[in-house]
């Protein structure tokens, strides 16, 4: 019975939805990459080559998270 239901289903709609979803995410990533300031991209491109630790984006969030965990 389950095989009959699967055989009768048309999966073309699901594949089209998956394609549109993938394309939308791809376009969003490309736009986000192109709209980043050049200084930020240059800074991020140097991270793998740097021997110094990199500061987090929001140090105040890390401080409050560690204080809430009982670290005194």
SVG drawing of the C-alpha trace seen along z (x, -y; Angstrom):
<svg xmlns="http://www.w3.org/2000/svg" viewBox="-2 -49 54 51">
<polyline fill="none" stroke="black" stroke-width="0.4" points="0.0,0.0 2.8,-2.4 4.6,-1.6 1.4,-2.4 1.1,-5.8 4.7,-6.6 4.3,-5.4 1.3,-7.7 3.0,-10.8 4.5,-13.4 7.9,-14.6 8.5,-17.3 7.0,-20.0 9.4,-19.1 12.4,-19.2 11.4,-22.6 10.9,-24.0 14.3,-22.7 15.9,-24.3 14.3,-27.7 15.3,-27.5 18.9,-26.7 19.0,-29.5 17.5,-32.0 20.1,-31.1 22.9,-31.2 21.8,-34.7 21.6,-35.9 25.1,-34.7 26.5,-36.4 24.7,-39.7 25.9,-39.6 29.5,-39.0 29.4,-41.8 27.9,-44.3 30.6,-43.8 33.0,-46.7 36.4,-46.0 38.2,-46.7 36.2,-44.0 36.9,-41.5 40.6,-42.3 40.7,-41.9 38.9,-38.5 41.2,-37.3 44.2,-37.8 42.9,-35.8 44.3,-32.4 47.7,-33.9 47.9,-35.8 49.7,-34.5 47.8,-36.8 44.4,-35.9 41.4,-37.6 39.0,-39.6 35.4,-38.4 32.8,-40.6 30.9,-41.4 33.2,-41.1 30.4,-42.2 28.3,-39.1 31.2,-36.8 31.8,-38.6 28.2,-38.3 28.0,-34.7 31.1,-33.8 29.8,-35.8 26.5,-34.0 28.3,-30.6 29.7,-31.2 33.2,-32.2 34.4,-34.8"/>
</svg>
